[in-house]
Amino acid sequence: MLNFIYWPISAVLWFWHKAFGLIMNPDWGITWALSIVMLTFTVRALLLKPTINSMRSMRKMQILQPQMQAIQEKYKNNPEKMMEETRRVQKEVGASPIKGCLPMLVQMPVFIGLFHVLRSFNRTGTGRGQLGMSIEQNYNTSNYIFGVDDVRSFLEARLFGVPLSAYISMPEDMYHAFGEGDFTRTNVIMVAAPFILLIAVATHLNGRFSVNRQKERQASGKQKAPENDQAQMSMNMMNNMMLYFMPLTILFTGAVWHIGLLCYMAGNNIWTFFQQRYVFNKMDAEEEAEEQERQAKAQATAPKVGVKPNNPKKQKKRKSN
């Protein structure tokens, strides 16, 4: 049903594995891990422009807040007219609430797609969503764009002695699909647990950087604080989700994450660390340029010192007299 996601994800991963395979052993675990990280960077690079556009849209939405409140007050008894006027004003300045959610909405299918593709390298399990293949069948069955040789390469690859599609809660009857089954659950835990902890901490720190910037902008007057208690509560809820809910979710669900998927999340946090600094600096520069342009226009239209303001209505009245 979701093949339109699985095939492109496997194709990008296949491309990077072949690329890294030209300069290192394609059967090494690090080759596969780097391919997964580069898949992450590829997706995030494609989303960079939409992310910047979404931040611009969010800034415009903040500027429109006084107008939005005026419209809500004026048409509080006419919801249909309120929505019409809201869309009209947003369209005039190129603002859209949907743009702010687009990058996140795109990343979720990628995450789900990679989870499925990595899991599909080992189809020997008999649980929910598993195919119950024998080890021989699994070794001789392709996985989306990956041929049989690629499947065998992935199954035999190790990162710190652990297969990339292994996970902490993986049933032990699936261990033998990875060659000789030369690892234990303890080995998986020793690799996955530090990964999970580091990713959770990095997610919190990236969220902290964003929240601190928001508070600094409000303190300096560059960003308006919430107008009422309800808006403040909503903002606090969003901030707490970034700071605590997401990291805790990673900790509590880490037992079902493949080692390869943890590589994806690690790469995602690395990209976020650098992207935040680049995008925030870009937004600050654009905001400063817009402010300078507004000041220049205000000075150009302001009356000069010692010169009477030019009032066309008064001049017209004099002529008629």
Protein Blocks (a to p, Z undefined) as FASTA:
>chain_A
ZZmmmmmmmmmmmmmmmmmmmmmcfkbmklmmmmmmmmmmmmmmmmmmmmmmmmmmmmmm
mmmmmmmmmmmmmmmmmmklmmmmmmmmmmmnopafklmmmmmmmmmmmmmmmmmmmmmm
pckbfbehiaoiafklmmmccehjbcfklmmmmmmpceehiafkbcfklcfklmmmnono
pacfklmmmmmmmmmmmmmmmmmmmmmmmmmmmmmmmmnopaccdfbfklmmmmmmmmmm
mmmmmmmmmmmmmmmpcfklmmmmmmmmmmmmmmmmmmmmmmmmmmmmmmmmmmmmmmmm
pccehiacddfklmmmmmmZZ
